[in-house]
Amino acid sequence: DTKRRIDVFALSIYSLAVFPKALGHVDEATTDLFDPLDRGLHQSQRFWKKHSGH
């Protein structure tokens, strides 16, 4: 039951981010902010990977 609630919550957040973008209600600057999160790699993680030699 808890997993189901988490899944529903995650899907609702995802729909808030994706569907307005698909419908053109969100500008490009806002979607650029969330694109690294969609790929699973945040900007700070990318920075540290680059500068730590990994």
N, C-alpha and C positions, 0 to 999 in steps of 0.2 A: 504494500500500500504506500509506503514512504517512497519507494523507487518510482512508482507511478506518479506521485505528486511532483517529484523532482523532474521527471520527464515532461510532464505537462507544463511546469514552470519554465523549463528550458525552451520548450517549443514556443511558448508565448513570448519570451524575450526574443527568440530568433525571428519570430514573425514581426515583431515590432521593428527589427532592424532590416529585414529583407523586403517585406511587402511594400512599405512606403518607397523604398529605393526603386523597386520594380515599377511602381506606379508613377514615379517621377515627383514624389512629394518631398524628397530629401535632396538637398543640393550636394554637389560633388565633393566639396570640402568636408562635409560631415561623413560621407561614406569613406573617404580616404582615411579618416581617423580610425575607422573600424576594420578596414581591410587587413591590416596585420593580425588583428585578433581572429579574423575569419581563417587566416592561414595557420593560426596556432603559434605564431611567433611574434611577440611584442617587440616594439622598437628597442627597448632597453636590453632585451635578451639578445637581439641582433648585434647591438653595440658591444656587449660584453663578449660575445662569441668572436667578433671581429678582432677585438683588442687583447683577448686572452690567448690567442694562438690556436684555438680549437677549430 
